[in-house]
Amino acid sequence: MARSRAESEVVPIRGELESLVHSYYHLRNEHKQAAPESSMRRGIEDRMHAVRERFERVLSEWVPEEELQEAWRAHIENRGPAPAEPVAIQPVLFRGVSDAGSVVEIRRRSGEELEVRVDGALIERIEGEKDFEVTGQPISFRLDGIDAGETFAASSEALEALADYVDGSGAPPWEHAQELLADGLIDTHFGLMPRGRRALHAREG
């Protein structure tokens, strides 16, 4: 389903662009080291082409300014400086639903300070990021009468692709990067965040 322009406010477009650039750089280095005319080199070329196609699709869908598009192309092609826009969003450290049906989100604000939002409204600033570094079972969050159990929005297809990548049997799931980043499961280099580990643990359970 296509996302509306309004939804782009909460989608980490910059994160996906950075992830694709990182993947492209990595593949380009592998390509240089692969033997000429080898099947490995051709496979890397196919993956580079797929990453570049995804990169162009994200640019065309979410970055309407031609000058900004060209700046991102210079970044991926020539390792030029990363453009300042679109602006990155803070990753989700926790997202859950309370007994009353309210959506609770916790994001890093600055330093050790975290923002707690309920249905989009800021209700508290807290400290204690270590509380959200648990990597086992999904966690719960309690504050001032709010009791929310952790939930995950990433699709089963995205989680399956992420699990394959983590166990070494699959390539980075860049085609699912947008939803994995939006759900706080990975960083822009496809590093698994604590919340991502909890999501995979819940999937296995």
C-alpha angles and dihedrals in degrees: 000000000000117000120235121238090249090058090057088077090075099034115095096229092161090053092055093046091051091047092052092048090051091049091048093051090049093049092046090055090049089049092055091052097046119098114262115261091009123140088238091057091049091049091052090049090054091051091048090052091050092049091048091049090052090047092054092047092053091048093050094046101042110019107059097172110096093207091054091047090054091049090055091047090053088050095054096039103041104017089248119165117295111254117249092235145104090042118235120243126222113262121248112253093181136006124178147145124247126222087260091056097254119145113235119198129181121194135171112260105179133325108335094339118112131192121225114203127183115198087344096307119117108238105162146006114216141170128225112091089166087071088068097047093085110127103191127068121001110275137224130230125214127185132150096340095322114123114179129176117213118259133183126217100191114112123252088247091056092047092048091051090047092050091051090051094048093051091047099248097107143041122256105291095233091156086068096038095109096058094038091052092044090053093050094242100124140021123235091274092053091256109157113247121212088255088053091054090051090050092052091046090053090048092053091048 
